[in-house]
Amino acid sequence: MIDVLVIGGGNAALCAALTARGAGASVLLLEAAPREWRGGNSMHTRNLRCMHDAPEDVLTETYPEEEFWQDLKKVTGGKTDEALARLAIRHSASVRPWMVKHGVRFQPSLSGTLHLSRTNAFFMGGGKALVNAYYRSALALGVAVRYEAAVQHVELNVEQGVERSGPRFVAAVLESGERIEARTCVLASGGFESNLGWLREAWGTNERGEWPADNFAIRGTRFNQGVLLKDLIAQGADAIGDPTQAHMVAIDARAPLYDGGICTRVDCVSLGIMINREGRRFYDEGEDFWPKRYAIWGRLVALQPGQVAHSVTDAKAVGRFMPPVFRGERAETLDDLARQLGVPEAALLETVRAYNAACRAGTFDHAVLDDCRTEGLSPPKTHWALPIDTPPFFGYTLKPGVTFTYLGLKVDARAAAHFGGVASDNLFVAGEMMAGNVLGQGYTAGVGMTIGTAFGRIAGASAVAALRAAGTPAPPLAHAVPARDHEHA
């Protein structure tokens, strides 16, 4: 019988598999996607938020635990389990050498990524390279991998007379009907963001009679359907999180339904104004640095009429943000720009006039929280407020892009799943499937990979500890079988 069954194929699953196999356990990893689409949302990532107390290779200056915690606390509005959040934060300080050991390479932060050289370590080649490196290492160590192996049900067993443990994992049942038993299991199969019907149900209708989720795009994989999340909750697993909360970004409205990834993001919001389809502003575009606040805009746009908004800038913004892949609308006059964007001309002209009149002169500096602000305007723009008065004018039409959902399974410091407040002793959870323990709302750049990496490794180690507690000796790592004998569809 397999020692550790890992269900999922992204960063958290791979970290669990590598950790368990590194401790000598036999490991089988089940990935629902075909080989060419392996890796879930992780293949669209590009960096990891890291605590560090001194400059370290690609990381500059310092980013201590308390600052990381305060950043996370701010974006979540306090909706986070501090103990689990700090566990992930502390883990981030030591994980990079382990990642390098498994083939991941890092590079300095990209030009135009404000402040991230201090807080985030970038993967050379992005998330796809990270995923490929982990798979190469896993296969070389003897982890068995199966693709197109979607699990539809997890069998649990409650041992009679055993009060110290919640239900135990017994087996995974694949869509094909095949049943796979294992001594322990790590669930890391993602959230439910790809399940359009579940998103529609969660968001319901708004006061205008719209179904907001009908206008969402999914930035990542189409394979995160939430099948096992729903299955475990139905079997009594403790859930955590609001199903409408998610890492949700305002992305180009022309983005594909799935797998648009980071290239669909538009980063000029803080350099101009955001208007809805009625030509009105609806939130402070200068609230904080873009890496800390970019992920609020998807939800904000989702609350607007038609779930659409437009970022409007002028020539002064050119060259100050990462150029988007898709070209925006361009016009020499605001009237013409309004026509191109399909917003009422008079409303846009009045919005810009009021905004320009409220701008107070200061020293513009997009690298700091500067003193360029509005006065007497609601909503205000608290930083980087420059008049929109220099043609050509630009407009980018945006819609909500869901990265991953925050509804998940409640865990403890061992990453153990809970049932009625009691931890299972052989079922563990990592990655998006438990991220809601740390992310009740909001997001800050790179923290999803921090959570997945930390709890992936914790879950893998906890699975091995459970084996030992049950008296199951792990075979020595030298017994690994060549990779070609392990990877199959």
FENVEN-V645363 format. One record per residue. N is the residue number from 1. RES is the residue in three letters. PSI is psi in whole degrees, 0 to 359 (999 if undefined). OMEGA is omega in whole degrees, -180 to 180 (999 if undefined). BURIAL is # if it has 9 or more other C-alpha atoms within 8 Angstrom, else .. Layout:
n = <N & N>
res = <RES & RES>
psi = <PSI & PSI>
omega = <OMEGA & OMEGA>
burial = <BURIAL & BURIAL>
This chain:
n = <1 & 2 & 3 & 4 & 5 & 6 & 7 & 8 & 9 & 10 & 11 & 12 & 13 & 14 & 15 & 16 & 17 & 18 & 19 & 20 & 21 & 22 & 23 & 24 & 25 & 26 & 27 & 28 & 29 & 30 & 31 & 32 & 33 & 34 & 35 & 36 & 37 & 38 & 39 & 40 & 41 & 42 & 43 & 44 & 45 & 46 & 47 & 48 & 49 & 50 & 51 & 52 & 53 & 54 & 55 & 56 & 57 & 58 & 59 & 60 & 61 & 62 & 63 & 64 & 65 & 66 & 67 & 68 & 69 & 70 & 71 & 72 & 73 & 74 & 75 & 76 & 77 & 78 & 79 & 80 & 81 & 82 & 83 & 84 & 85 & 86 & 87 & 88 & 89 & 90 & 91 & 92 & 93 & 94 & 95 & 96 & 97 & 98 & 99 & 100 & 101 & 102 & 103 & 104 & 105 & 106 & 107 & 108 & 109 & 110 & 111 & 112 & 113 & 114 & 115 & 116 & 117 & 118 & 119 & 120 & 121 & 122 & 123 & 124 & 125 & 126 & 127 & 128 & 129 & 130 & 131 & 132 & 133 & 134 & 135 & 136 & 137 & 138 & 139 & 140 & 141 & 142 & 143 & 144 & 145 & 146 & 147 & 148 & 149 & 150 & 151 & 152 & 153 & 154 & 155 & 156 & 157 & 158 & 159 & 160 & 161 & 162 & 163 & 164 & 165 & 166 & 167 & 168 & 169 & 170 & 171 & 172 & 173 & 174 & 175 & 176 & 177 & 178 & 179 & 180 & 181 & 182 & 183 & 184 & 185 & 186 & 187 & 188 & 189 & 190 & 191 & 192 & 193 & 194 & 195 & 196 & 197 & 198 & 199 & 200 & 201 & 202 & 203 & 204 & 205 & 206 & 207 & 208 & 209 & 210 & 211 & 212 & 213 & 214 & 215 & 216 & 217 & 218 & 219 & 220 & 221 & 222 & 223 & 224 & 225 & 226 & 227 & 228 & 229 & 230 & 231 & 232 & 233 & 234 & 235 & 236 & 237 & 238 & 239 & 240 & 241 & 242 & 243 & 244 & 245 & 246 & 247 & 248 & 249 & 250 & 251 & 252 & 253 & 254 & 255 & 256 & 257 & 258 & 259 & 260 & 261 & 262 & 263 & 264 & 265 & 266 & 267 & 268 & 269 & 270 & 271 & 272 & 273 & 274 & 275 & 276 & 277 & 278 & 279 & 280 & 281 & 282 & 283 & 284 & 285 & 286 & 287 & 288 & 289 & 290 & 291 & 292 & 293 & 294 & 295 & 296 & 297 & 298 & 299 & 300 & 301 & 302 & 303 & 304 & 305 & 306 & 307 & 308 & 309 & 310 & 311 & 312 & 313 & 314 & 315 & 316 & 317 & 318 & 319 & 320 & 321 & 322 & 323 & 324 & 325 & 326 & 327 & 328 & 329 & 330 & 331 & 332 & 333 & 334 & 335 & 336 & 337 & 338 & 339 & 340 & 341 & 342 & 343 & 344 & 345 & 346 & 347 & 348 & 349 & 350 & 351 & 352 & 353 & 354 & 355 & 356 & 357 & 358 & 359 & 360 & 361 & 362 & 363 & 364 & 365 & 366 & 367 & 368 & 369 & 370 & 371 & 372 & 373 & 374 & 375 & 376 & 377 & 378 & 379 & 380 & 381 & 382 & 383 & 384 & 385 & 386 & 387 & 388 & 389 & 390 & 391 & 392 & 393 & 394 & 395 & 396 & 397 & 398 & 399 & 400 & 401 & 402 & 403 & 404 & 405 & 406 & 407 & 408 & 409 & 410 & 411 & 412 & 413 & 414 & 415 & 416 & 417 & 418 & 419 & 420 & 421 & 422 & 423 & 424 & 425 & 426 & 427 & 428 & 429 & 430 & 431 & 432 & 433 & 434 & 435 & 436 & 437 & 438 & 439 & 440 & 441 & 442 & 443 & 444 & 445 & 446 & 447 & 448 & 449 & 450 & 451 & 452 & 453 & 454 & 455 & 456 & 457 & 458 & 459 & 460 & 461 & 462 & 463 & 464 & 465 & 466 & 467 & 468 & 469 & 470 & 471 & 472 & 473 & 474 & 475 & 476 & 477 & 478 & 479 & 480 & 481 & 482 & 483 & 484 & 485 & 486 & 487 & 488 & 489>
res = <MET & ILE & ASP & VAL & LEU & VAL & ILE & GLY & GLY & GLY & ASN & ALA & ALA & LEU & CYS & ALA & ALA & LEU & THR & ALA & ARG & GLY & ALA & GLY & ALA & SER & VAL & LEU & LEU & LEU & GLU & ALA & ALA & PRO & ARG & GLU & TRP & ARG & GLY & GLY & ASN & SER & MET & HIS & THR & ARG & ASN & LEU & ARG & CYS & MET & HIS & ASP & ALA & PRO & GLU & ASP & VAL & LEU & THR & GLU & THR & TYR & PRO & GLU & GLU & GLU & PHE & TRP & GLN & ASP & LEU & LYS & LYS & VAL & THR & GLY & GLY & LYS & THR & ASP & GLU & ALA & LEU & ALA & ARG & LEU & ALA & ILE & ARG & HIS & SER & ALA & SER & VAL & ARG & PRO & TRP & MET & VAL & LYS & HIS & GLY & VAL & ARG & PHE & GLN & PRO & SER & LEU & SER & GLY & THR & LEU & HIS & LEU & SER & ARG & THR & ASN & ALA & PHE & PHE & MET & GLY & GLY & GLY & LYS & ALA & LEU & VAL & ASN & ALA & TYR & TYR & ARG & SER & ALA & LEU & ALA & LEU & GLY & VAL & ALA & VAL & ARG & TYR & GLU & ALA & ALA & VAL & GLN & HIS & VAL & GLU & LEU & ASN & VAL & GLU & GLN & GLY & VAL & GLU & ARG & SER & GLY & PRO & ARG & PHE & VAL & ALA & ALA & VAL & LEU & GLU & SER & GLY & GLU & ARG & ILE & GLU & ALA & ARG & THR & CYS & VAL & LEU & ALA & SER & GLY & GLY & PHE & GLU & SER & ASN & LEU & GLY & TRP & LEU & ARG & GLU & ALA & TRP & GLY & THR & ASN & GLU & ARG & GLY & GLU & TRP & PRO & ALA & ASP & ASN & PHE & ALA & ILE & ARG & GLY & THR & ARG & PHE & ASN & GLN & GLY & VAL & LEU & LEU & LYS & ASP & LEU & ILE & ALA & GLN & GLY & ALA & ASP & ALA & ILE & GLY & ASP & PRO & THR & GLN & ALA & HIS & MET & VAL & ALA & ILE & ASP & ALA & ARG & ALA & PRO & LEU & TYR & ASP & GLY & GLY & ILE & CYS & THR & ARG & VAL & ASP & CYS & VAL & SER & LEU & GLY & ILE & MET & ILE & ASN & ARG & GLU & GLY & ARG & ARG & PHE & TYR & ASP & GLU & GLY & GLU & ASP & PHE & TRP & PRO & LYS & ARG & TYR & ALA & ILE & TRP & GLY & ARG & LEU & VAL & ALA & LEU & GLN & PRO & GLY & GLN & VAL & ALA & HIS & SER & VAL & THR & ASP & ALA & LYS & ALA & VAL & GLY & ARG & PHE & MET & PRO & PRO & VAL & PHE & ARG & GLY & GLU & ARG & ALA & GLU & THR & LEU & ASP & ASP & LEU & ALA & ARG & GLN & LEU & GLY & VAL & PRO & GLU & ALA & ALA & LEU & LEU & GLU & THR & VAL & ARG & ALA & TYR & ASN & ALA & ALA & CYS & ARG & ALA & GLY & THR & PHE & ASP & HIS & ALA & VAL & LEU & ASP & ASP & CYS & ARG & THR & GLU & GLY & LEU & SER & PRO & PRO & LYS & THR & HIS & TRP & ALA & LEU & PRO & ILE & ASP & THR & PRO & PRO & PHE & PHE & GLY & TYR & THR & LEU & LYS & PRO & GLY & VAL & THR & PHE & THR & TYR & LEU & GLY & LEU & LYS & VAL & ASP & ALA & ARG & ALA & ALA & ALA & HIS & PHE & GLY & GLY & VAL & ALA & SER & ASP & ASN & LEU & PHE & VAL & ALA & GLY & GLU & MET & MET & ALA & GLY & ASN & VAL & LEU & GLY & GLN & GLY & TYR & THR & ALA & GLY & VAL & GLY & MET & THR & ILE & GLY & THR & ALA & PHE & GLY & ARG & ILE & ALA & GLY & ALA & SER & ALA & VAL & ALA & ALA & LEU & ARG & ALA & ALA & GLY & THR & PRO & ALA & PRO & PRO & LEU & ALA & HIS & ALA & VAL & PRO & ALA & ARG & ASP & HIS & GLU & HIS & ALA>
psi = <144 & 140 & 307 & 120 & 124 & 122 & 111 & 161 & 15 & 198 & 309 & 316 & 316 & 321 & 321 & 315 & 315 & 320 & 314 & 317 & 324 & 335 & 3 & 355 & 151 & 137 & 134 & 128 & 128 & 118 & 125 & 331 & 160 & 164 & 319 & 344 & 19 & 156 & 354 & 217 & 343 & 331 & 346 & 359 & 174 & 352 & 168 & 127 & 128 & 130 & 140 & 143 & 3 & 160 & 136 & 117 & 258 & 352 & 130 & 159 & 223 & 158 & 82 & 165 & 315 & 323 & 316 & 312 & 316 & 323 & 316 & 318 & 321 & 311 & 333 & 354 & 27 & 359 & 75 & 150 & 107 & 319 & 315 & 323 & 313 & 329 & 314 & 320 & 311 & 323 & 325 & 340 & 337 & 2 & 336 & 320 & 323 & 319 & 317 & 320 & 328 & 19 & 358 & 138 & 148 & 159 & 160 & 155 & 151 & 150 & 133 & 357 & 91 & 125 & 355 & 346 & 338 & 329 & 338 & 136 & 124 & 139 & 129 & 121 & 0 & 191 & 328 & 318 & 321 & 312 & 315 & 320 & 316 & 319 & 319 & 315 & 317 & 315 & 322 & 329 & 349 & 16 & 129 & 136 & 132 & 130 & 163 & 42 & 66 & 128 & 132 & 345 & 144 & 123 & 131 & 157 & 131 & 113 & 129 & 132 & 0 & 107 & 343 & 346 & 146 & 186 & 143 & 146 & 138 & 308 & 160 & 137 & 120 & 164 & 330 & 348 & 349 & 142 & 126 & 117 & 154 & 158 & 326 & 164 & 142 & 121 & 122 & 49 & 17 & 179 & 205 & 20 & 336 & 353 & 94 & 326 & 320 & 320 & 317 & 318 & 317 & 318 & 333 & 208 & 154 & 185 & 344 & 3 & 10 & 153 & 93 & 319 & 340 & 341 & 13 & 152 & 157 & 113 & 335 & 215 & 151 & 356 & 354 & 81 & 354 & 21 & 312 & 332 & 312 & 321 & 314 & 320 & 320 & 333 & 8 & 6 & 141 & 127 & 159 & 143 & 158 & 126 & 344 & 352 & 140 & 163 & 102 & 124 & 148 & 118 & 167 & 131 & 347 & 6 & 151 & 164 & 319 & 154 & 28 & 329 & 198 & 339 & 349 & 356 & 148 & 119 & 16 & 6 & 316 & 352 & 358 & 219 & 153 & 128 & 153 & 186 & 348 & 2 & 16 & 142 & 156 & 0 & 160 & 110 & 346 & 29 & 319 & 176 & 145 & 315 & 335 & 334 & 0 & 330 & 1 & 339 & 333 & 314 & 321 & 318 & 324 & 336 & 356 & 160 & 130 & 2 & 45 & 148 & 170 & 131 & 122 & 126 & 175 & 191 & 337 & 340 & 343 & 131 & 358 & 4 & 162 & 120 & 131 & 158 & 319 & 133 & 136 & 182 & 146 & 137 & 155 & 343 & 155 & 328 & 313 & 320 & 318 & 317 & 319 & 323 & 345 & 29 & 157 & 127 & 313 & 322 & 316 & 317 & 319 & 320 & 315 & 320 & 313 & 321 & 311 & 319 & 333 & 347 & 132 & 129 & 142 & 196 & 106 & 130 & 106 & 351 & 353 & 168 & 89 & 185 & 15 & 109 & 172 & 161 & 129 & 20 & 140 & 123 & 156 & 168 & 112 & 343 & 156 & 32 & 99 & 141 & 144 & 92 & 5 & 106 & 158 & 157 & 148 & 147 & 134 & 123 & 130 & 154 & 168 & 135 & 116 & 127 & 301 & 153 & 156 & 351 & 127 & 195 & 138 & 136 & 173 & 193 & 346 & 0 & 21 & 138 & 149 & 145 & 113 & 34 & 1 & 132 & 139 & 149 & 4 & 14 & 121 & 158 & 140 & 160 & 209 & 333 & 346 & 8 & 335 & 342 & 329 & 324 & 92 & 331 & 169 & 179 & 153 & 145 & 130 & 353 & 336 & 319 & 329 & 312 & 313 & 318 & 313 & 306 & 339 & 312 & 319 & 316 & 318 & 316 & 322 & 325 & 318 & 320 & 322 & 322 & 314 & 322 & 330 & 359 & 22 & 108 & 136 & 135 & 155 & 149 & 335 & 344 & 7 & 143 & 145 & 146 & 324 & 339 & 358 & 337 & 118 & 162 & 999>
omega = <179 & 177 & -175 & 174 & 178 & -179 & -176 & -176 & -180 & -175 & -177 & 180 & -179 & 178 & 177 & -179 & -180 & -180 & -180 & 180 & 178 & 177 & 174 & -178 & 171 & -172 & 171 & 179 & 179 & 179 & -177 & -175 & 169 & -177 & -175 & 178 & -177 & 174 & 179 & 180 & -176 & -179 & 178 & -177 & 177 & -179 & -177 & 177 & -172 & 167 & 173 & -176 & 178 & 177 & -179 & -178 & -175 & -179 & -177 & 176 & 179 & 174 & -173 & -177 & -175 & 178 & 177 & -180 & -180 & 176 & -180 & 179 & -179 & -176 & 179 & -177 & -179 & 179 & -178 & 174 & -173 & -178 & 180 & 178 & 180 & 176 & 178 & -180 & -179 & 178 & -176 & -178 & -173 & -170 & -171 & 176 & 176 & 179 & 178 & 178 & -179 & 169 & 179 & 178 & -177 & 178 & 177 & -179 & -176 & 175 & 179 & 177 & -172 & 170 & -174 & 177 & -179 & -172 & -171 & 176 & -177 & 178 & 174 & -177 & 177 & -176 & 179 & 178 & 177 & -180 & -180 & 179 & -179 & 178 & 178 & -179 & -180 & -179 & 178 & 180 & 179 & 173 & 176 & -177 & 174 & 177 & -178 & -178 & -178 & 179 & -179 & -176 & 175 & 177 & 179 & 178 & 175 & -179 & -179 & 176 & 179 & -176 & -174 & -174 & 171 & 179 & -179 & 174 & 177 & -175 & 173 & 180 & -179 & 178 & -180 & -176 & 179 & -178 & -178 & 178 & 176 & -180 & 177 & -178 & 171 & 176 & 179 & -173 & 171 & 179 & -178 & -172 & -179 & -179 & -174 & 179 & 179 & 176 & -180 & 179 & -177 & -176 & 179 & 178 & 177 & -176 & 179 & -179 & 179 & 170 & -173 & -175 & 178 & -178 & 178 & 166 & 179 & -173 & -174 & -171 & 175 & -173 & 179 & -175 & 179 & -176 & -177 & 174 & 179 & -180 & -178 & 178 & 178 & 180 & 174 & 177 & 179 & 180 & 176 & 175 & 179 & -178 & 177 & 179 & -176 & 166 & -172 & -173 & 172 & -176 & 179 & -177 & 178 & -178 & 177 & -178 & 180 & 168 & 175 & 176 & -172 & -176 & 179 & -179 & 177 & -168 & -175 & -174 & -175 & -178 & -180 & 175 & 175 & 179 & 174 & -175 & 176 & 178 & -176 & 172 & -177 & 178 & 179 & -179 & -176 & -174 & -178 & -180 & -175 & 180 & -180 & -170 & -176 & -174 & 174 & -168 & 177 & 180 & 178 & 179 & 179 & -179 & -180 & 178 & 179 & -179 & -179 & 175 & -178 & 173 & -176 & 178 & 174 & -174 & -178 & -178 & -176 & 178 & -177 & 178 & 180 & -177 & 177 & -179 & -178 & 179 & 178 & 176 & -179 & -179 & 179 & 178 & 178 & 177 & -179 & 179 & 178 & 180 & 180 & -179 & -180 & 177 & -180 & -177 & -177 & -179 & 179 & 180 & 179 & 179 & -180 & 179 & -179 & 179 & -179 & -179 & -178 & -178 & 177 & -175 & 176 & 177 & -177 & 175 & -176 & -180 & 178 & 174 & -169 & -177 & 175 & -172 & 173 & 179 & 178 & -178 & 178 & -4 & 180 & 163 & -166 & 177 & 173 & -179 & 174 & 178 & 175 & -170 & -175 & 179 & 2 & 178 & -176 & 177 & 178 & 180 & -172 & 173 & -179 & 175 & -178 & 176 & 172 & -176 & -175 & 173 & -178 & 180 & 180 & 179 & 174 & -177 & 175 & -176 & -179 & 174 & -179 & 177 & -178 & 179 & -179 & -176 & 169 & 180 & 176 & 178 & -173 & -173 & -179 & 174 & -177 & -176 & 177 & -176 & 179 & 174 & -179 & -177 & 175 & 174 & 176 & -177 & 170 & -168 & 173 & -174 & 176 & 177 & 175 & -179 & -178 & -179 & -179 & -175 & 170 & 179 & 179 & -180 & 178 & 179 & 180 & 177 & 178 & 178 & 178 & 177 & -178 & 179 & 179 & 179 & 178 & -179 & 177 & 179 & 179 & -177 & -179 & -180 & -179 & 178 & 180 & -173 & -176 & 179 & -172 & -175 & 178 & -177 & 999>
burial = <. & # & # & # & # & # & # & # & # & # & # & # & # & # & # & # & # & # & # & # & # & # & # & # & # & # & # & # & # & # & # & # & # & # & . & . & . & # & # & # & # & # & # & # & # & # & # & # & # & # & # & # & . & . & # & . & . & # & # & # & . & # & # & # & # & . & . & # & # & . & # & # & # & . & # & # & . & . & # & # & . & . & . & # & # & # & # & # & # & # & # & # & # & . & # & . & . & . & # & # & . & # & # & # & # & # & # & # & # & . & . & . & # & # & . & # & # & # & # & # & # & # & # & # & . & # & # & # & # & # & # & . & # & # & # & . & # & # & # & # & # & # & # & # & # & # & # & # & # & # & # & # & # & # & # & # & . & . & . & . & . & . & . & . & # & # & # & # & # & # & # & # & # & # & # & . & . & . & . & . & # & # & # & # & # & # & # & # & # & # & # & # & # & # & # & # & . & . & # & # & . & . & # & # & # & . & . & . & . & . & # & # & # & . & # & # & # & # & # & # & # & # & . & # & # & # & # & # & # & . & # & # & # & . & . & . & # & # & # & # & # & . & # & # & # & # & # & # & # & # & # & # & . & . & # & . & # & # & # & # & # & . & . & # & # & # & # & # & # & # & # & # & # & # & # & # & # & . & # & # & # & . & . & # & # & # & # & . & # & # & # & # & # & # & # & # & # & # & # & . & # & # & . & # & . & # & # & # & # & # & # & # & # & # & # & . & # & . & . & . & # & # & . & # & . & . & . & . & # & # & # & # & # & # & # & # & # & # & # & . & # & . & # & # & # & . & # & # & # & . & # & # & . & # & # & # & . & # & # & # & . & . & . & # & . & . & . & . & # & # & # & # & # & # & . & . & # & . & . & # & # & # & # & # & # & # & . & # & . & . & # & # & # & # & # & # & # & # & # & # & # & # & # & # & # & # & # & # & # & # & # & # & . & # & # & # & # & # & # & . & . & # & # & # & # & # & # & # & # & # & # & # & # & # & # & # & # & # & # & # & # & # & # & # & # & # & # & # & # & # & # & # & # & # & # & # & # & # & # & # & # & # & # & # & . & # & # & # & . & . & . & . & . & # & . & . & # & . & . & # & # & # & # & . & . & # & # & . & .>
